Amino acid sequence: MAEFNCKVPEGFDAKYDDVNYGEMSSIEYESSSLKAPRKAVVILPAGYDTSKEYPVLYLFHGLGGDEQEWFIGNPQYIVANLIDSKEAEEMIVVLPNIRAREDSSIPAEEEMYTLEHYKAFDNFINILKDDLMPYIEANYSIKEGRKNTAIAGLSMGGRESLYIGFTLPEKFGYIGAFTPAPGVLGYTNFNVSEKGLFTEENFVVSDEYEILIMIVKGKSDTLVKGVPEKYHKVLETNGVDHIYYETAGGHDFKVWDNALYNFAKELFH
């Protein structure tokens, strides 16, 4: 696999006076399984026009975040700057709360690293396919189909992107996992053990589906440590084509913004 050029230009995540930025809005949609309203933020491309159709990127937060966490890293500027410079396709970005339980608020520290909390994130697969995606399709002018639908996330959101994307390859043509958390494969960490959402042997994608997969690791990440590299090596062993790179930074937005920039450039061509 050729080395991926992951460099980003200075100011790639800044706001510029001569760039048009699209509207952002907070939405609520109903969950059929949880019987409770769910929150998300939708970023539209500049000049959004209902006579056109747009592909969609679903972008996930981490274990201690919610639908607002990504805005620490300015995704609205990163993606819009790329669109403005013709380096990315026009797209709608949807940032949902992926803590899929009745109380979707950020929990206290003592509950953060618990199996019960993790399972709430894994449950989002059902909310996404049954509730959020139909809501976005009904309320926005989108291009439907897997080649027009991407999924990505940071940390726990990266775990869920891999889980959901590999489980539902008929729905997603692009998967981004930015310093993905443990749990896709079996592990013991923070006094919690999980057998894994996949075994190493079945961590594969059917040859029927062509999927762009990107996994990113922070070189000085002391939280998930070598987990992203393990996912990469298992995919390599299993012959699953993917992009993997390591970049300067830890478990932080220096890495996640870099990853979003590079992932967005690869989408919907």
N, C-alpha and C positions, 0 to 999 in steps of 0.2 A: 504494500500500500504506500503510495506516494505521500511524502510529508505535506501536511495541510498548512497553508499560509494563514496563520491566525492573527496577524498584526492588524491593529486598528489605527486609523488616523487620529491625530490630535483633534479634540473637540467633536468627536463623533457623537457624543451624547449631550451636546449643548443645544440651547435654543438660539436660533438666528433670526434676525429681523427680516431677512429676505426669503425665508422659507415659510410656506403656508402649512399650518398644522391643522389637522382635522378636529372635529368636535369629540369631546369625551362626555359620557353620561353614565351615571349609576343606574342600574336596573334591578328590578326584583322579578323573579319568576317563581311559579309554584312547583313544588316537588310532589309528584304523585305518590312516592313511597314514604317520604318523611311527613307528608301532610303539613308542610311548613314552607314559608317563603324563603327563597334563596337569593343571595346578592351576587352581583357581578358588575364589572366596569367594562364598557364597550368603547373602544377607540376607533373612530371612523377615519378613513383617509381624507385628506383635503379635497374639497370639491365633490364629496360623496353625492352620487346622482342615482336615483332609483331607476332610471332608465338603463343603467349599467348593472352588471353583476360582479361581485368581488369574492375572491377566496378568503378563507378565514383561518387565523392562527389562534388556537386556544392556549393561553399562557398561564402556568400554574405557580403559585407561591410555595413557600416552605413550611416546615413543621410549626414554627412560631409566628406565622403570618396569616394574612387574610387577603381579600381581593385588592387591598391597598398596598401591600408590601412591595410590589414591583416598582412602585412610583418613587421609591428611594433611588432607583437607578435610571429613571427617565426613559422608559420604553417608548413613550409617545414621541420623544425627540429622536431616539435612535432609529426607529422604523421610518418616521416621516422624513428624516434627513436622507436616508437611503433611497426612499421613493423619489424625493426631489432630485437627487443626483442620478436617477435612472439605474441605480444599482440594485434595486429591489422592486418587485411588482407591487402595485396598489393592493392593499389588503385591509381587512377588518381584523382588529385584535380584540379578543375577549378574555378578560381576566376574572375568573370566577373564584368565589370562596369554595375550596375543595375539601373542607372539613365537613363531611357529609353525615351529619347527625342533627338531631333536633336543636341542640344548643351548638351553634356553629362558631361561637365566640372563641377567642384565643384563651386557652386554659391557664390555670396557675402553674407555676414552675414544677410543682411536685407531680403534676399529671402529664407533663409534656412528653417525657420519655417512657410511655407505657404502651402496652400492647393494645389496650382499648382505644387509645388515641390514634395509634397507627391504623387500626381497622376502620376508623371513621374516614380516613383518607382513601383506603382501598375501596370503600363503599362508593366513592364518587363515580366510579365507572358506570353505575346504574343511573345516577342523577344526570350525568353527561349525556348518555345515549337516549334516555327516556324523556328528559325534561329540558335541559339547556339547549342541546342541538336543535330539537324541534322548535323551541322558542326563537332562537336566532334565525332559523330558516323562515319562520312565519312573520318575523318583524323586521328583517333586513333583507336587502337585495343581494343575495349571495349566489356564488357559483357552487352548485352541489357536486358531490362525488369526492372520492378519496384523494384524487390528484389536486383537488382544490381545498383540502382540509389538512391542517397541520396541528400538532400537539407538542408542547414543550414545557419545561418547568425547571425550577431551581431546587436543589436538595430533595426534600420529600416530594416536591412537585416533579422532580426528575425521575424519582422512583415510580410515581404514578404515570408519568408519560410513557415510560418503558412498559409498565404493566398494561396500561390501557391500549397503547399502540400495538403491542405484540398480541394482545388478546383479541383486538378488533381491527385486524389489518385491512379488512374490507371497507373501513371508514376513514383511515388515515394514511396518507402517502408520505408523511414526513414526521419524524420523531426526534425531539431534542431533549437531552438529559444533561443538565448543567450541574456538575458536582453531585450526581444522584446519590441519594441516601441508601443505606443497607436495606435489604428485604426482598429485592428482586430475586436474589439467591439466598440460601440459608446462611444464618450468622448468629452469633451471640455478641451483644454490645449493650452497654448501659443497663446491665442486669436483665436484659430481655433477650429471649431466643425466639427466632422464627424459622420455620422450615424452608421458607422461601416461596414467593409467588410462582416461581418456575424452578425446576431442577436444572442443573447445568445442561443435561442432555436435551431438554425440551425448550431451552431458551433459544428458539429459532423462529424464523419466518418462512412460511411456505414459499416455494419457488413460484407459486402462482402470483405473488404480489411483489412489485418493485417498490421498495421503501427507502427513502433517504434517512439514515439514522446518524445522529451526531451525538457523541459523548465527550464531555469536557471535564478535565481535572485541574484544580488549582495546585500548583507545584508545592505550596506551603500549607495545604489544607490539613489542619490538625483535628477536624471533626469527623469527616467521612474517610479521611486518610486515603488508603489505597483501594477503596471500593470501586470508584469509577474505572480504574485500571483493570480490576478483576472482571468487571462486566465486559470490558473491551477484549480481554484475553479469551474469555469464554466464547464470545461471538466470533473471534478470530479462529479459535479451534473448531467451532461449528460451521465455519465457512460462510458466515453472514456478513455481507458487504456493509461497511459502515465507515464513518469518519471518526477518528479519535485524535484528540490533541491535548497537550498540557500547556498551561499558560501561567505567567507570573501572578501570584496572589493566593489567597487562602480560601476560606469558605465565606466569600464576600462578593460585593457588587463589582469589584474590579474584574473578577472572573466572570460573573453572570452577565454583566453588560457586554463584555468581550464576546461571550458565547451567543447572546441574542443578536448582536451585530452580524456575526458570521453565519448564524443559522438563517436569519432573515434574508440574507443575500442568496441563499441556496433554494429558496422556496418558489414554487408555482411557475417554474419555467417550462 
